[in-house]
Amino acid sequence: MLNRIIAISRKEVKQLLRDKRMMFVLFFFPVFLLIIFGYAVNFDVQNVRLAVQDNDHTETSRDLIKTISSSSYFQIVEYYDNDKRGKEILDEGIAKGLMIIPTDFEKNIFSAKEEVKVQILLDGVDGNSAAIIQNYSIAAITSFNKKLNKNASNKIGIKLEAPINLQSRFWFNPQLQTTIYMLPGLIALILIVTAVITVSLSLVREKERGTIEQINVSSLTIFELLLGKLFPYVIISYINAAIILLAGYILFGVVVMGSYWLLFVSTFLFLFASTAIGIFISVVSDSQQVAFTIATFASLLPATILSGFIFPIESMPVIIQWLTNVTPAKFFIIALRGIIIKGVGLSAFWDQWIYMFLFATFFMLISVVKYQQSLKKL
Amino acid sequence: MHSIEVKNLRKEFGNFVAVNDISFNVNSGDIFGFLGANGAGKTTAIKMMCGILAPTSGDALVHGFSIAKDPSNVKLNIGYMSQRFSLYNDLSVVENINFFGGVYGLSGKDLEKRKDWVLEIANLKNEEKVLTGSLPGGIKQRLALGTAVIHKPKIVFLDEPTSGVDPLSRRAFWELIQNLSSEGVTVLVTTHYLEEAEYCNDIILMDAGEIIANGSSKVMKEKYLKNDILEIECSDVIAGLEILEKQNFVEETSIFGNNIHISINKNLKELNQINTLLKSSHNIDVIRVQKIVPTLEDVFIHLLEKRRNAK
């Protein structure tokens, strides 16, 4: 039995090595995707372009502007002096936001009679970024307020502090870098796409060329055939995963915090589940074109949209949340984020292993059933 | 002893009956010809006998194993070469041999021995590393046959092994088949080339899923063709055929190349009658009229036409 499985794996590897295009796709594709996603898909908001309308022109207003522009989050691109220009700036996208400092800004602060208002107008088209910019500005104003209070209380010689001082820290990803958050999802995406497509193509190719008949008529069992075919692709996927981790370290400084052993087993279960999808596709399709199309849709879309890779599953409607189980990438990403970013142990994600295993077994079983049905209709 | 025993084998695809309750036996070591037009059900019957297609009803014993109940034991004892060329074009000759050897569980010395044998019969010694896709058709077929019997099966099924192969390579291929048979291997072969059927010990002819004739080539000719066959060479084949069809001494007509074949009954008193008829009434020059030994093709055309007419 082992001999026969090895014979198939060896054949598969030789065919693969001779297929230069496939080799290129298999090894270039992961790094390419990593670079695209790593640099292009970025939710970090930095250097937001801001225009300022300073109607006060006092020392305090300039101080506020300086405080804001000195952080790396904002970049002042223009000072203007009337509302019409302000509208233009937002319309034409010269700046993402406007800060308007009212007249008598300094006077009112020190007289303490009236409430002092500073207005921020934001371009809300990209809601996500706008919300982040809003938070940054609140933080900037808060720290400016503190500074003012301190100066005022120092003058009269008393120590005045806010009763509660919030100290927040982000664990696991202190700088809130998108890349660190994205890398596990990216590994899942690349592995599932390559595994599903290559496995489905490799079996359908045999159907298309008629070589499957010769295999069917041999005493080879379906399990020996599938195992023999899967083995080389599992190895390739491990190499791919290693390349992505290495590139992630070199390009984005992402380090695996947890155990490599857990990473290895999680990846294995995930590959098992992904290749099971590939096998199912190859059983139900008759040509490489059909298989390729189904494989691309079935792997790429759910792994990007439904896996929690980019969009958090918790904020989806319940029905969609339920639907997210169509991709094993969902389970793998949870496990990977635990291992790579948090460095946690198996107790934090053991259930994901079970889900992946069940997923794989389910698809393997219906593939075998479908395959046996198709033999009756040759 | 029968190597293959087919009993009421039947296969339906929906409403279509591809194989309609066929029964026959194949003797051990025979070359058995499976003939019939495209779509007659030959390939379906072979796939069932190989254990890769389950029959709708009926059964066959292949080397003593039931194809319906025990297809995996059937597979262990047979070799199969499909209609389509089924080696891997993107593997070298030796990689293909290693692969199929491995699939059939050969390894070490056994594999080396069989590898040498396959290379020898395919005439590919010293060309082991050539990509299979670049081999000429005839050599490819020999290599395919070699790999199909690499595990020394008792029975080998060849589905149109020589289609698209030049005459010389076909002859060489049949020598290989005869060698296998002389070593005691039962060979069941389908073909379109009726002259190849003459190499077979036994033949069955299939049409629309049914067996319409069986026996050796000699038996078939005697049993199914009671009339004499004349070959007529004349100046206008089409016109000549039309006239002859209407004569009361003619049972059947067909065109063979540039000649007309007619089967005659006892209404024809002498051959010269034909010359005079064609010349006098329609001014067709008859170059030659000759009584011939019927070929299998004559037998099959006779049988198939009889069936078509009956319908």
Interface residues (C-beta under 8 A of the other chain):
Chain A: N3 R4 I6 A7 I8 R10 K11 K14 Q15 R18 D19 R209 G210 T211 E213 Q214 I215 N216 V217 S218 S219 L220 T221 L375 K376 K377 L378
Chain B: F13 K47 C50 G51 I52 L53 A54 S72 K75 L76 I78 Y80 S82 R84 F85 S86 L87 Y88 N89 D90 L91 E95 N98 F99 F100 G101 G102 V103 Y104 G105 S107 A148
